[in-house]
């Protein structure tokens, strides 16, 4: 059954690649490719995890992938006449505002990051740096610790500056004639990394890594010289391998800094592959008692409940933010402990088999719409939004990162980059000089 599942996933990847015009940024391709990659991790741990793939698991997973694909296809049909998906436009044919407040961003990032970090350190009880990070993590995970609204906004501004600076960094790199200081652009990004480390939330770093890679691909696709070489995806794969290795290495180091004991291969296996394996275990033991939205929208319920609480209105029924662990010891003595579930788990918990039809379908609609907008509006905030919001698709086989992030913090994460982008670039300060130079990918 495991080999059958692998073959089915390979077919999905191929179909998604062809229907997505051989673009790695296509959301359905990203979903299928990521699911395929995580299932390979499951197979690499076949004996240690005593993997036993069931027919029910295959049915639910393939249904979800298919429903997502149908959603993307519907958007393609409605947008077919509006945008040419394969059109590319080199940066030399685009005009953008060259003045950039790099000094202001550097100083502002430094000041806000210092205030935020000092607040986190002051609230921790650890003696050493590792103990301090572990204490912050435990309080955040088990006690819903927060430094407060003001300090959280400090961090959101630092994050937003790092994201906009990354966009400006690619403008500089691919234009090859930009005089802005590389050091002044990169320092606020490093400051953001330091602040993210103190939060102990490694997902913040991973989300930035995904943003960086996707934004790089947007620029690369539109600045590749197709006349000199047509194997662009081969070159992109080499770049992705290098960047993925760096991202996973830094992710592992951040875990070690907060006293995680797992080695690199175990960390990669548990974080990257146990989501699908846990869903396979869980789906065969699911009792069928549905929660009708309480699992998928737990963060939204919690947020609305907090808003209504001062008015004497209480909302009950949300589930724990941290899922219970699955633990067992295999026949060869390997101890398995993981609380990471695929995004499909809350969908099934709420609406059963119907959940893996309707939710992936709606997600496919949404992300394909974003993708079409990004392809149409080149070198604009659309690229930033798509690259910023694509991480739930990358995380999909691992855990749910879309609906369970429906809270006020998510709004802050999106609004601050928009504000800074508009203030820096304005609405009409990035525009096409010569659309006739827009060429077609084969």
Secondary structure, DSSP 8 states (H G I E B T S, - for coil): -HHHHHHHHHHHHHHHHHHTTT-TT-HHHHHHHHHHHHHHHHHHTTTTTT----HHHHHHHHHHHHHHHHHHHHHHHHHTTT--TTEE--GGGEEE-----HHHHHHHHHHHHHHHHHHHHHH---SSHHHHHHHHHHHHHHH-----HHHHHHHHHHHHHHHHHHHHHHHHHHHS---S-HHHHHHHHHHHHHHHHHHT-HHHHHHHHHHHHHHHHHHHHHH--TTT---HHHHHHHHHHHHHHHHHHHHHHHHHHTT----HHHHHHHHHHHHHHHHHHHHTT------TTTTTTHHHHHHHHHHHHTTT--------SS---EEEE-TTS-EEEE----THHHHHHHHGGGHHHHHHHHHHHHHHHHHHHHHHSTTSHHHHHHHHHTHHHHHTTT---SGGG-SHHHHHHHHHHHHHHHHHH-SSSEEES-GGG-EE--
